[in-house]
């Protein structure tokens, strides 16, 4: 069983970000148990609308100390899209984000020898993927763990778990 924290999944699930939990559970053959962030083995902050960020900004701010601890320890954490943009200026150790024109495109990015493919729709320049231990922040959104076996394996390793992907699944995933 994987103990997870997912921030307001009903609001922070643009483009299927909560599917990352399903992919993690499926490919590690584990069940998910929802817990408070301090008790979580894995934490997920999905992409939310600007309205959701405004509505829950104070609550997100209250989680900065817990996220700071997770970042410093390199604990399995995935922060996606607008949540990454929200936390970047608040968490020491995350890159300072630069902004330009909005870019909507599929792209492949690398960090610490891990390549990740995904879709981005962001004004962030050159900070599409940040890894520190098993703490990951990315502008690429959606179920990035389901689409990127190496990133999924990296997260599972941080949980002390193995990923089981059949050749058929691997072939299908690589076509995404």
ZILINPE-V850895 format. One record per residue. N is the residue number from 0. PSI is psi as a letter, one per 30 degrees, with the letter a starting at -180 (none if undefined). Layout:
n: (N N)
psi: (PSI PSI)
//
This chain:
n: (0 1 2 3 4 5 6 7 8 9 10 11 12 13 14 15 16 17 18 19 20 21 22 23 24 25 26 27 28 29 30 31 32 33 34 35 36 37 38 39 40 41 42 43 44 45 46 47 48 49 50 51 52 53 54 55 56 57 58 59 60 61 62 63 64 65 66 67 68 69 70 71 72 73 74 75 76 77 78 79 80 81 82 83 84 85 86 87 88 89 90 91 92 93 94 95 96 97 98 99 100 101 102 103 104 105 106 107 108 109 110 111 112 113 114 115 116 117 118 119 120 121 122 123 124 125 126 127 128 129 130 131 132 133 134 135 136 137 138 139 140 141 142 143 144 145 146 147 148 149 150 151 152 153 154 155 156 157 158 159 160 161 162 163 164 165 166 167 168 169 170 171 172 173 174 175)
psi: (k k j l k k j i f f f i g k g g e f f e e e e e e e f f h l l k k k l l e f g k f k k k j l k l l e e e e e e g e e e e e f f e e e e e e e e e f h l j k j k k b f e e e e f e f f j k f l l k k k k b k k k j l k l k l k k h g k k k k a k k i l g k k g h f k k k j b g k k k k f k l a i f e f f j e e e e e e e e e f g g l k k j k l e e e e e e e f f none)
//
